[in-house]
Every structure is written in C-alpha cells, then in structure tokens.
C-alpha cells in the first residue's frame, strides 16, 4: 500500500537543461520556483534546524508580491535578493528584500509575503536564512495502518528525522515544482537520505555533511535521517539501464538488505518493460521510525514493522516501485481527481500476479476489490472515481484504489491487450515530468485504440455506483444437426438493478461433459438476453465466478469474513474474561477505536456469556478460549455446522486438526436466518495464543478462517459455496 505517496502537482511544464543546474520553466502566469539550493544543519538532540535557501524564482510580469509557505516554528533571519554588479567585475551583490509575516491565512503555518522589486529580469535569486525547531512527534495511525501526512507536521528528534512537504521546512510556493540541490549537516553517526543523487559526503568535527542533487522536478523535497546501516549495489536491467539500488536499515534489520535489494531488482526489471525507462538513477528502501508506506522520487520510506515483516510483496514494495513512474514522474494534476493510485494498484497489487502466472492470487485480488467496495461503500455514501483525491478511510480505499484499478481492467478488456499496453507505455513516457488527469488518460487510450472512449470514462470514472447483476432466467433446448448430431441452444437473461452499465460479463456454463466460459455484452437496458450454442447439455450457469467484473454484491452473498462483522450496522461482542490482563482487551479497545471511522455514531453492544441472550439482529463477535468452549460451541453450531469443531486441547477446521497451547483461530460464518450478518469467533487454546493475534486481528479481515501458531498464520481460506448460479431449464423436457 502506498498511502501518503508524495505526489507532484502542476506548475512547471518543461525542463530546460543549461550549464550547471537544469531549470524548470514556469507554465503558469504566477511566480514559481525554478530551483532550490538548500543548506541545512539538523540537530536531533534539540529538534533544531538552521537553514539557508538560495532559490531562483521565475515571476510573472504582473507579480508585485509573492507568498511563500514556511513552518510556523521557523523564523526568517535574513532575506536578500542576489545579483551581479557589472561595475565590480561581476561579483555578487545583495539587496535586502521587504517581507511581512501573515499567520491568519494559513492556520497550520505562516505566509512570508515578499515584495519583489519593480525592475528585474524574468528570474530573481533570493537568499533566505532561517532557523527554528520542528517537533511534532508522529501520532498513532487512526483509521489506516500508516501515519498519514496530517498526523505529523514533521519531526526532528533522537528517534529520527522526517521532513516532508507538509513540514514546510524550507520556503516554498504552493503548486510549484522545481529541482533541488541539498547540502545537509547531521551529527556523526547519522545518515541523510533524500531524493536524487548523492554527490559527496564528508565527516568533520563531529558532523556528517552530504550533498544531493535532485535534477528531476518535483513539488516537494523530503529529507529523512537516522542511524542507518547502508547497503548498495549497481544493477543493470535487461534493457541495459544502470540503476543504483540501496537499503538504509536500522542495525536490527540490516540482515534483510539482500532480500529487499533482490526484490527491488525483480520489480524494476518487469516494470521497465511495461512502463519504459526508469525515471531516476537510483532506488532506495529506507526504514522509518514510525509506521509509514510512502513513495518519493527515487526512494520509499517504510516503517520498521513493515521491514521486519518482509514487506516485499507486490502490494507493498512493488506498489512503491511503480509509483516511481506513476505519481513521481507522471504527476497528478493539482485540483483534479487522483488517478495515480488506481493505475498503480492495477499494475502492482493485481497485474503482477497475472503476469507471473499466479491465477489463484490474481482472482483473490479481484475478489477483495469487489467485496471491499460492496462492504465499505454504502450506496448513499458513494462518489465517482473522478472525485477521489486522497485516502482517509476504507471507503476512499475502495473507490480510489480498487474501483479505479478495475477501471483499467475493464479498459484493457474493452480495447484489447495490444492497444492497452501500448497506451500504458506511451502515457508513462509521454507525460514524464508533466501533470496529467483522467482526461489525458482518455485521450492517450483513445488514440492508441483508435476508439471513441467518451462513454467508457463517463460511465466508469465520472459516474458513481457499480453494476448490480443477477441471473434472471436460463433456458435451453436440444437441436438436431444435419449430420444427426446434437447441439444445445441456450437463452441466458442477465438483469441489472439501478442504472444499467454497458459492459461484458463472463458466464461459466457447466455441461454434462466439462465446462466453458462465454462473455456476453450488456447494453443500456435493465435486462439483456443472449443466445448461446453449446455442444453438450448445459446443467448450470454461473455469473462471473472468477470476479472478472467490478460490481456491487449484496451482503447476503458476500464471503463470510471478519470485515462483514466490522461493516455491519448492528454488532455485538460476546466475551468471556476481560480486564487489563485479558488478551481480549486489546480487541475490545480496537473495536471502540474503530467506531470513529464511520460518519454516524455506531454503538457496539458488549455482553458477557451468561448475562443475556444474543440479539436476533446484526453480526456477533465471540471472544473466548478453550476454558469456555462448552459455552462457545452451541453459539456457533447453528451457523457454522461442522466447519469448525472444538475439542479439549485442539480444534478442527474443515476436518483438519490443530492442537497445542500455541494455536488460535479466527473464523466467520453467515449467521443463520439473518441474511447479511455473520458470526465471527476468535478462539485460542491458551491466553498467550490469543494475545499474539489480538494486536493485528483486524488485518485478517478478508478470509473465512485464519489459523495461527504463536501469532503466525499457518493456514487461511474461504468457505467455498460457489458463485451465483442458475439451473438450466430444458424446454420441452419430459
């Protein structure tokens, strides 16, 4: 997941390379920053930053004043305009610049309003000297796994240094993006990481000084520092491109460097083939001192917990690497809908599995995308993909990441593989160092496919909602061929609830001899009837059994899983022993915390075994151990049957026995006679087994059952009751 990825916004349109620094050319009538030449001294012990920024500003002719953002804890000590005095052999000449501080227009920061001279060229060089503290320790993540940009305004401290665009640790103009040179000084033993190429590093008088150049334009510069163990290697892709790979890990995790370097190389080799030349000269995996999953130009910043858990999966490290092209090279246009996460999710979280032949995991990703939308996006809280800007909760995730990813899956199916993959590469290369929006995506794919795709983007991007599909009726009749053989003619009727979508839908036809898949085209009408011919007698028809189509699935047909309990409007927790010493108390605390994730107040009833009967509505979460098995088993027998069975020192899941005090299980079944609700059970054979699971319980919300040993997953799966299906009625059958 690349939550919080540093996106680059519009303001500069071209990169002009001249002598020395490359300079960006303003694409706006307003003043913009061409380049920053920063020198900063950072003292973690005192949270202090001392900075100097010699910036080149490209101004409009009309501009009389320019407003710069700066952290409210930083004060400007000097601001001068730098020029050359031709009468003094071209030596530098400085001129004080008038400025004022405005704290009213920007509550989270301050505005430094600078008066520009009435005369001068198109570019002005300003030299800033400023200092202060940045000390906003990252808060615990609220709704998601990672700290979001609004949960820290930056931090300089003994635990580490994190300075992002939100930190406003150097003067900047919002909406501008520029190139950077950075000279950073930190105490000996510390290492700085930032964007671009490290050009030099020296150690002197107890300080480490490093120089970095970020020659590709970006909206913001992120600087992190800590006591890292650094590993690097030079690597050459199959296309011949040379890239430096690096890890910056804490000593405890330094032994994982090779694993991350090898995974990075594997992802880069594949995505260079898909997206074209890698946009930067290096890629580094950097460990962070708080939970994060951030992608910046040329590096990713991952929390220690993620690094320890071998965070090299496609949805993790692969996702951040794809952001090197999508978001950090082709920019998200400021003020427009965020398309970046949808395309990145499609290429990394999903397509990697398809590309590597892991059909089971590819189908599992499609299922979670469809079911996540169906669970977390209530119909009255839905909104179009074009209105997604950033992720704040699971609803945003379902729309901006998962539905948007499926937009590209449907687009690929609509125009064909050849045109689609050609369009992906043309888009990634043609918009390099440029902002783009959904309209640009439409134009590229329309051109590459030679198709008018206006209807497609209006339907999938600019409209809210998703198809609601059902099999209405299926009939078949036997037909004799001229050669005396037999074929079967079928009539399949698919109905859509709500506004119809134009799309293709797969049907799996179960024959008395094998099975085959056919795609039918749904039109703008509420129902579509398709005539099909098959060679053997059809027995059943299944609607989209492999989750190939994005749609809304009724709660009653969703996979039973913990997330079904989480999203139910009526919930009850049935518990055994509680209190500070109980391993279940962590679960109860997290449940209370999650209440704030919903827009309306939702109270969860918490009852103890034996105190009251369980309510006859809503979902139930049962928390208990082996000492309560005689009470728990009757509560789940009606809904789960023999899927799970409890014994004195063991339990069975789908007929397999797990025994020993280190074992625990989380499982969910549809609640009998209450459609759309579930019964979920967390059960352990010892308090220790439960405690190890309780910390991360809600990360395991997508499966019907998860078996743990000492807190580690040893088995997980779904109760397979099959997709929506209809029996084929044979016309004229006797």
C-alpha positions, -999 to +999 in steps of 0.1 A: +000+000+000+014+035-010-007+055+013+006+090+016+027+089-016+042+123-023+025+133-054+038+160-077+014+187-088+012+211-117+030+244-121+060+236-143+056+222-177+091+218-192+127+210-182+153+231-199+189+219-194+216+245-195+250+250-179+251+238-143+217+234-129+187+223-150+160+249-147+123+244-149+102+268-170+071+282-154+039+270-170+018+295-150+012+332-151+021+333-114+056+333-098+071+299-094+103+285-080+128+272-106+153+257-082+163+254-046+199+253-034+195+244+003+219+241+031+205+228+064+220+218+098+199+195+118+204+188+155+182+159+167+190+165+203+175+200+203+149+194+175+166+224+157+170+232+121+192+260+107+186+266+070+197+286+040+179+285+007+192+302-024+163+299-047+156+310-083+121+324-087+105+327-122+080+355-118+052+369-139+054+405-151+023+413-130+036+399-097+043+426-071+044+403-041+049+365-037+036+345-009+058+317+005+048+289+030+071+282+059+066+262+092+053+285+120+081+274+142+107+287+118+117+324+117+133+342+089+165+359+100+176+373+066+162+376+031+181+393+003+180+394-035+212+383-051+225+398-083+258+407-101+273+441-102+288+446-137+308+475-124+326+453-099+338+425-122+306+406-119+309+400-082+278+392-062+257+420-049+229+416-024+199+438-018+176+435+013+141+424+004+110+437+022+088+410+036+060+405+061+046+376+081+009+365+077-003+339+101-041+344+095-045+330+061-029+296+069-037+283+104-012+253+100+017+275+090+027+310+081+029+330+050+060+350+042+048+377+019+078+390-002+077+423-021+095+419-054+114+448-070+096+465-098+125+460-121+145+429-129+145+400-153+122+371-156+141+353-129+151+365-094+175+349-070+165+351-033+188+341-004+170+330+028+185+324+062+161+309+087+160+287+118+138+271+145+125+238+157+104+211+141+090+189+168+056+173+160+060+136+170+041+113+147+007+103+162-006+067+162-024+058+130-061+063+133-080+047+105-053+030+085-021+011+090+002+040+084+007+075+097-008+100+073+006+134+064-019+152+087-007+131+117+027+148+118+039+182+106+075+168+107+099+157+134+135+162+143+144+141+173+166+113+187+142+087+172+148+100+137+142+129+113+112+132+090+108+164+070+083+163+041+065+189+020+038+191+048+066+201+072+073+233+053+109+230+063+121+254+036+103+283+019+081+273-010+053+284-033+023+260-033+016+244-066+051+249-079+076+222-085+113+226-091+147+210-090+168+208-058+204+208-045+208+200-009+238+203+015+228+186+048+248+185+080+238+160+108+257+146+138+283+120+133+267+085+132+236+098+114+229+094+076+207+116+055+185+103+027+167+124+002+157+125-034+181+124-063+218+115-064+243+118-035+273+137-049+295+139-019+299+131+018+324+141+044+329+138+082+345+167+101+344+179+137+316+155+147+293+163+118+285+144+086+279+166+056+264+153+024+254+169-009+225+157-030+212+168-064+176+161-075+176+171-112+141+158-119+114+184-110+091+176-081+066+195-059+084+189-027+117+176-012+115+150+016+145+146+039+149+117+064+178+109+087+187+082+112+214+059+123+213+037+092+233+007+080+237+013+043+240-014+016+241-006-021+248-023-054+250-013-090+224-031-111+217-033-149+183-040-162+176-063-192+172-032-213+207-020-203+197+008-180+221+011-150+204+019-116+219+021-081+199+000-056+203+007-019+188+000+015+190+022+046+181+000+075+184+001+113+210-023+127+184-048+138+171-052+102+204-048+083+205-085+076+174-081+054+192-059+029+198-086+003+162-097+003+150-062-004+177-054-030+168-086-049+131-079-048+137-044-060+157-056-089+130-081-099+102-055-098+123-029-117+132-054-145+095-062-151+081-026-148+108-011-171+095-035-197+059-023-191+064+014-184+097+022-202+129+037-189+131+041-151+129+078-144+157+081-118+192+069-114+186+051-080+160+034-059+164+031-021+144+013+005+146+033+037+135+023+072+113+047+091+110+051+129+071+053+127+046+033+106+046+045+070+043+034+034+054+064+014+068+066-021+091+096-030+111+101-062+140+076-060+131+060-026+104+046-005+100+051+033+087+020+052+081+016+089+102-007+109+073-031+115+069-034+077+106-040+071+106-068+098+076-085+082+095-088+049+074-062+031+085-072-004+051-083-017+036-067-049+011-047-029+039-034-007+074-028-022+061-034-058+035-008-053+060+018-042+083+010-071+055+015-096+050+049-081+084+059-094+067+062-128+031+067-118+029+098-095+066+106-091+074+110-128+040+114-144+024+138-119-012+140-106-026+173-118-034+195-088-071+200-082-081+171-105-092+136-095-064+113-083-059+086-109-024+077-097-034+052-070-058+033-093-032+027-120-005+019-095-028-006-077-037-022-110-001-027-122+014-037-088-013-052-065-031-070-092-013-074-125+019-087-110+001-119-101-014-123-135+019-117-152+037-143-131+010-169-137-004-169-102-040-172-113-053-180-078-038-149-062-049-127-092-085-139-086-081-133-049-071-097-055-101-092-078-124-107-051-111-084-024-115-053-046-151-062-055-161-073-020-142-044-003-163-019-024-195-038-016-187-038+022-173-003+027-191+019+002-227+023+012-249+034-017-258+067-001-221+075+005-207+065-029-190+090-052-173+089-086-137+079-091-131+113-106-138+128-072-112+107-053-083+129-041-067+111-011-073+081+011-087+088+046-107+057+053-117+023+038-144+039+017-118+060-001-096+030-005-124+010-021-132+038-046-098+055-053-076+024-053-098-007-060-126+006-082-101+028-101-079-002-106-108-021-121-114+008-145-081-002-161-090-038-161-123-030-179-105-006-203-080-034-212-108-058-219-126-032-239-098-022-263-076-053-262-042-061-248-021-047-276-037-012-276-039-012-238-002-019-230+009+003-258-012+031-242+003+024-208+038+029-220+030+059-242+013+075-212+042+069-188+068+081-212+049+109-230+038+126-197+072+123-180+078+154-158+043+166-167+010+167-148-019+145-161-055+138-153-082+114-163-089+134-195-053+129-205-056+092-199-087+091-220-070+109-249-040+086-248-060+053-249-085+067-274-056+075-297-038+041-292-071+021-297-085+044-324-118+043-305-141+070-291-140+061-253-160+090-240-189+067-230-165+044-211-149+072-190-182+088-184-196+056-171-167+042-150-149+074-139-175+103-139-205+083-125-208+069-091-220+034-084-213+000-098-233-027-117-257-048-097-261-081-116-282-112-113-291-142-134-328-138-143-336-170-163-317-197-182-334-219-208-320-245-233-333-267-260-318-296-279-314-291-317-305-319-342-279-310-367-279-320-404-253-347-397-275-362-370-256-348-341-270-328-312-263-292-301-279-271-274-293-236-279-294-215-247-312-183-238-295-165-208-310-134-193-289-111-171-306-083-152-292-051-138-306-033-108-303+005-107-287+024-136-275-001-163-238-003-173-225-012-207-200-039-202-190-075-210-197-102-184-184-138-182-206-168-177-194-202-169-216-229-183-214-262-166-221-290-191-227-327-185-193-330-202-170-303-188-175-266-187-168-235-208-168-197-203-186-173-226-187-135-224-219-116-231-224-079-238-248-060-216-264-030-231-281+001-217-313-018-210-321-032-175-320-068-188-301-085-216-309-118-232-281-136-250-285-167-273-256-192-270-249-225-286-230-253-268-221-288-278-233-307-247-263-304-224-259-274-201-267-280-164-259-248-146-248-212-155-225-193-131-223-155-131-188-142-131-173-169-109-138-156-111-146-120-101-136-105-135-162-077-134-164-048-109-199-048-093-219-044-062-226-077-044-254-080-019-242-085+017-261-118+018-239-132-010-205-119+002-178-142+015-183-146+053-153-128+069-143-106+098-149-075+076-185-085+073-188-080+111-168-048+110-192-032+085-225-044+099-247-017+112-257-037+143-229-055+162-225-074+194-194-086+211-198-116+233-169-120+256-156-142+284-129-129+308-119-092+303-098-066+321-064-052+316-048-087+319-071-103+294-057-108+259-091-099+245-090-064+260-068-052+231-095-064+207-122-046+226-101-014+227-096-015+189-133-021+184-141+011+203-115+030+184-129+019+150-163+034+159-148+068+148-142+056+113-179+058+104-196+091+097-225+084+121-224+071+156-225+033+158-226+017+192-214-018+196-231-038+224-207-057+246-221-086+266-207-114+287-215-151+283-245-160+305-256-124+312-281-121+284-293-138+252-277-128+220-297-103+199-317-116+170-303-090+146-269-080+134-234-096+135-217-111+165-181-113+175-174-141+200-141-138+221-132-169+241-107-196+249-106-233+255-119-229+290-152-215+275-156-240+247-187-255+261-204-221+260-190-211+227-197-242+207-235-240+209-235-204+198-217-212+165-230-246+158-262-233+142-243-210+117-211-229+111-222-265+113-192-288+113-169-264+096-152-258+129-153-282+159-139-277+194-121-303+214-105-302+249-069-294+237-074-288+200-098-276+173-108-288+138-111-265+107-126-281+076-117-316+090-081-307+098-070-309+135-048-282+152-036-288+187-013-273+213-014-242+235+002-220+208-028-224+184-056-199+178-082-195+151-103-166+137-133-178+117-165-163+103-198-179+091-230-165+078-254-160+107-282-185+103-316-169+093-302-134+094-291-125+058-262-101+055-249-107+091-222-130+103-209-148+134-171-143+139-151-162+166-116-155+179-107-187+198-074-197+214-061-228+232-043-205+256-043-168+266-008-165+250-020-178+217-048-152+216-026-123+228-002-127+199-031-125+174-050-097+191-025-069+181-032-075+144-066-091+144-082-066+120-055-071+094-070-106+088-105-094+077-107-109+042-108-147+048-134-170+063-108-187+085-073-179+096-053-204+118-024-190+139+005-207+156+024-184+180+007-155+162+019-165+128-006-175+101-003-212+092-035-216+072-062-194+057-090-199+033-127-193+023-158-213+029-165-220-008-202-221-015-198-211-051-208-180-072-244-171-081-257-198-103-289-209-120-300-243-130-307-246-168-344-253-175-347-275-206-376-265-228-398-294-238-383-318-213-405-347-203 
